[in-house]
Amino acid sequence: SCFERMAEYGNSEYWEERYKKDTDSFDWFQRYDGFKEYIEKHLKTTDQILQIGCGNSRLAEEMYQAGFVHQTNIDISPVTIETMQKKYEKYAEVKWVVQDCEDLSAYADGFFDGCVDKATMDSLLCGNNGVRKTSNYLKEVSRVLKPGGALILISYAHADWRLPYLEVPELKWTVDHFEIAKPDLSLDGSGNLPEDNGFHHVYVCVKDA
């Protein structure tokens, strides 16, 4: 069933096996053009940007071509990080790092000007201990964001399902929610996630100055 497949999305072994079998690029929910207005409003091309759970998405390439060259792309899957390093070795400024998003201790407080999450929080919430993992993850993202920096998070889930995790005082940020139209493409070869009203959701979390 759809919900059984969703449970796999919170499992690191699932992603490792998936990326071993399928090295083609795949973009969850949206391509860059679908939400670039939020990126371009809140991030500058000189910013240090963390892309969380990059997978084998084309987002890093599309952001690079739009001028956002200072990127650190992290994923829990060694296979996909190695693949992406080889594929984009010409992009010298872009880093590819095997990293668990619950532990960003490799980065100092306020190290990044901006962070991008396209479906990573959704995946965490699908798995075992998803609520705890998501809480740990968001605390770490808030910590590594500089004051005034923004987390731009793309999700299938409407505000009733996501704001309770995001609007937590200790995260020290202000959250805005926007709806964007789904693109005309199938979400995933294994079937659709439960979504609503033909929209995806953008959450912009701006760290307190």
ZIUR-V8122 format. One record per pair of residues at least 24 apart in sequence whose ideal C-beta (glycine too) atoms are under 6 Angstrom apart, sorted by sequence separation. I is the first residue (numbers start at 1). J is the second residue. D is the distance in Angstrom with one decimal. If there is no record, write none. Layout:
((I,J,D) (I,J,D))
This chain:
((56,80,5.3) (69,93,4.5) (76,100,5.5) (178,202,4.4) (55,80,5.9) (74,99,3.8) (115,141,5.4) (177,203,5.6) (32,59,5.7) (64,91,5.6) (175,203,5.9) (176,204,4.7) (142,171,4.5) (26,56,5.8) (27,57,4.9) (32,62,3.7) (142,172,5.9) (175,205,5.1) (25,56,5.3) (27,58,5.9) (102,133,5.8) (134,165,5.6) (112,144,5.2) (173,205,4.3) (174,206,5.2) (25,58,4.9) (111,144,5.1) (112,145,5.9) (113,146,5.8) (122,155,5.4) (138,171,5.8) (173,206,5.7) (102,136,4.3) (109,143,5.5) (122,156,6.0) (173,207,4.8) (102,137,5.3) (114,149,5.4) (101,137,4.9) (104,140,4.3) (110,146,4.0) (113,149,5.0) (114,150,5.3) (115,151,4.5) (116,152,5.2) (117,153,4.3) (118,154,4.4) (172,208,4.7) (107,144,4.7) (156,193,5.0) (166,203,5.8) (158,196,5.7) (156,195,4.7) (104,144,5.2) (158,201,5.9) (155,201,4.8) (154,202,5.9) (52,101,5.1) (153,203,4.4) (152,204,5.6) (150,204,5.8) (151,205,4.2) (150,206,4.9) (19,77,5.1) (149,207,5.0) (20,79,5.3) (19,79,4.5) (23,83,5.6) (147,207,5.5) (16,77,5.1) (19,80,4.1) (148,209,4.8) (15,77,4.8) (50,112,4.6) (145,207,4.5) (147,209,4.7) (16,79,5.7) (12,76,4.9) (48,112,5.2) (48,113,5.2) (49,114,4.9) (50,115,4.5) (51,116,4.9) (52,117,4.8) (47,113,3.5) (47,114,5.2) (53,120,3.2) (52,120,5.0) (43,114,4.3) (28,118,5.9) (29,119,5.8) (28,119,3.9) (42,150,4.0) (10,123,5.8) (9,123,4.3) (10,124,6.0) (38,152,5.3) (10,126,4.0) (11,127,5.6) (9,126,4.2) (10,127,1.5) (7,126,5.6) (6,126,4.5) (10,130,5.6) (30,154,5.8) (29,154,5.4) (35,180,5.9) (34,183,5.8) (38,202,5.5) (38,204,5.9) (35,202,5.6) (30,200,5.9) (29,200,5.0) (5,190,5.3) (2,191,5.5))
